[in-house]
């Protein structure tokens, strides 16, 4: 599906199989650690629609009455089509947005790295039950290294894609990391393009850098 970047508006069209008409669908955004409503739509013949205009790309969540979870996506003023997975909203298929495809690709790679800790947690529980100090130390070291690998991936992504809003999103996720210095964050931020620096994530990074 093609984007409508020349429209200067965003269009979100979703389809949900076997859902009653007039089910509420909410479009929400996170601001200052609060989830705020942007718009509400209602299903008609298994379809819902949102459209509007935003000044810069945003990460939004779509919530549907009676269904658990949310559909997270990066939107800008283009067209997005969503095939909703009622059993697992986070597994819904999203088409049409290059920015969101880039976002999903980044998240998928990050999750792939972090998923390496999954097999370690049962081993950790077993070692703790057995009070095996050496095993606990070894497992903790492995978990710590996996998180460091993910940090390295995130920094590399942000550094190598200065024109991407996803890079600002990625860099913001590291602001509280004890393994990343302010100088490192500053050097990556400085290379962001002017447009990226105008986005909310980059602004949060700048505010962090200006803190004393």
C-alpha positions in Angstrom: 0.0 0.0 0.0 1.4 3.4 -0.9 1.8 6.3 1.5 0.0 9.6 1.2 2.8 11.9 2.4 1.5 14.7 0.1 -1.9 14.6 2.0 -0.4 16.3 5.1 -2.7 14.2 7.2 -2.5 10.7 8.7 -5.0 8.0 7.9 -5.4 4.9 10.0 -7.8 2.2 8.7 -8.3 -1.0 10.7 -10.3 -4.2 10.2 -11.4 -6.5 13.0 -13.2 -9.8 12.2 -16.3 -10.6 14.1 -16.7 -7.6 16.3 -19.9 -5.9 17.2 -20.8 -2.5 15.6 -20.2 0.6 17.7 -17.3 -0.9 19.7 -15.1 1.9 20.9 -11.6 2.2 19.5 -9.2 4.7 21.2 -6.2 6.4 19.8 -3.8 7.5 22.6 -0.3 9.0 22.9 2.2 9.1 25.8 3.2 12.6 27.0 5.3 13.2 30.1 4.8 9.6 31.2 1.0 9.9 30.9 -1.3 8.2 28.4 -3.5 10.8 26.8 -6.4 10.3 24.4 -6.1 11.7 20.9 -9.3 10.4 19.3 -12.1 7.9 19.6 -13.7 5.9 16.7 -16.4 3.3 16.5 -16.4 0.0 14.5 -18.9 -0.2 11.6 -19.0 -3.5 9.6 -15.8 -4.6 11.3 -13.9 -1.5 10.3 -12.6 1.6 12.2 -10.9 4.7 10.9 -8.9 7.6 12.3 -7.5 10.6 10.5 -6.0 13.9 11.4 -2.8 15.9 11.3 0.3 15.9 13.4 3.2 18.3 13.4 5.8 15.5 13.9 6.0 11.7 14.1 4.4 10.2 17.2 4.3 6.8 18.9 0.6 6.0 19.5 -1.4 3.2 20.9 -4.7 1.8 19.7 -6.9 0.4 22.4 -10.2 -1.5 21.7 -13.0 -2.0 24.1 -13.3 -5.6 25.5 -9.9 -6.6 24.1 -6.7 -6.7 26.2 -3.5 -5.0 25.2 -2.8 -2.4 22.6 -1.5 -1.9 19.1 1.6 0.3 19.2 2.8 2.1 16.1 4.9 5.0 14.9 2.7 7.4 12.8 3.4 10.4 10.6 1.2 12.1 8.1 0.7 9.1 5.8 -1.6 6.1 5.5 -1.6 3.0 7.6 -3.8 -0.1 7.3 -4.1 -2.5 10.3 -5.3 -6.1 10.3 -6.2 -6.5 14.0 -5.4 -9.8 15.8 -8.1 -10.0 18.4 -6.3 -12.7 20.4 -3.1 -10.7 20.6 -3.3 -7.0 19.7 0.5 -6.6 19.6 0.7 -9.2 16.8 -1.7 -7.2 14.6 -0.3 -6.7 11.0 0.4 -3.1 10.0 0.9 -2.0 6.4 1.7 1.2 4.6 4.1 3.2 6.8 7.8 3.1 6.1 8.4 4.8 9.5 6.5 2.1 11.3 8.2 -0.6 9.4 11.5 0.9 10.5 10.3 1.0 14.1 9.2 -2.6 14.1 12.4 -3.7 12.6 14.4 -1.9 15.3 12.2 -3.3 18.1 12.3 -6.9 16.6 16.1 -6.8 16.6 16.3 -5.4 20.1 13.8 -8.1 21.4 15.8 -10.8 19.6 18.9 -9.8 21.6 17.0 -9.5 24.9 15.2 -12.9 24.4 18.6 -14.6 25.0 17.9 -14.0 28.7 14.7 -16.2 28.6 16.5 -19.5 29.1 18.6 -18.1 31.9 15.8 -17.2 34.2 14.8 -20.8 35.1 18.5 -21.5 35.7 18.7 -18.5 37.9 15.6 -19.6 40.0 17.2 -23.1 40.3 20.5 -21.7 41.5 18.8 -19.4 43.9 16.8 -22.3 45.4 20.0 -24.3 45.7 21.8 -21.2 47.1 24.6 -21.8 44.6 26.5 -18.5 44.8 28.9 -19.3 42.0 26.1 -20.2 39.6 24.1 -17.1 40.5 27.1 -14.9 39.8 27.8 -16.6 36.5 24.2 -16.3 35.4 24.0 -12.6 36.5 27.1 -11.9 34.4 25.5 -13.5 31.4 22.3 -11.5 31.8 24.3 -8.3 32.2 26.3 -9.0 29.1 23.1 -9.5 27.1 21.8 -6.2 28.2 25.1 -4.6 27.3 24.9 -6.2 23.8 21.4 -4.6 23.4 22.8 -1.2 24.5 25.6 -1.5 22.0 23.1 -2.3 19.3 20.9 0.6 20.3 23.8 3.1 20.3 25.0 1.8 17.0 21.6 2.2 15.4 21.2 5.7 16.7 24.7 6.7 15.6 24.3 5.2 12.1 20.9 6.6 11.3 21.0 10.3 12.3 18.1 11.2 9.9 15.7 8.7 11.6 13.1 9.5 14.2 13.6 5.9 15.4 17.2 6.8 16.4 15.9 9.5 18.7 13.4 7.0 20.2 16.3 4.5 20.6 18.6 7.1 22.2 15.9 8.2 24.7 15.6 4.6 25.9 19.2 4.7 27.2 19.0 8.0 29.2 18.8 6.1 32.5 21.4 3.5 31.6 24.4 3.3 33.9 26.5 2.0 31.0 26.0 5.0 28.8 27.7 8.4 29.5 26.2 11.8 28.8 29.1 12.5 26.5 28.2 9.5 24.4 24.5 10.5 24.2 25.5 14.1 23.4 27.8 13.1 20.5 25.1 11.0 18.9 22.4 13.7 19.5 24.6 16.4 17.9 24.6 14.4 14.6 20.8 14.1 14.4 19.3 16.1 11.6 17.4 19.3 12.3 14.1 17.6 11.6 14.8 14.7 14.0 15.8 17.2 16.7 12.4 18.8 16.5 10.7 15.5 17.5 9.5 14.8 21.1 12.1 12.0 21.7 15.0 14.2 20.7 13.7 17.1 22.8 13.6 14.7 25.8 17.2 13.8 25.1 18.2 17.5 24.9 16.5 18.2 28.2 18.4 15.3 29.8 21.7 16.7 28.4 20.9 20.2 29.8 20.3 18.9 33.3 23.0 19.7 35.8 
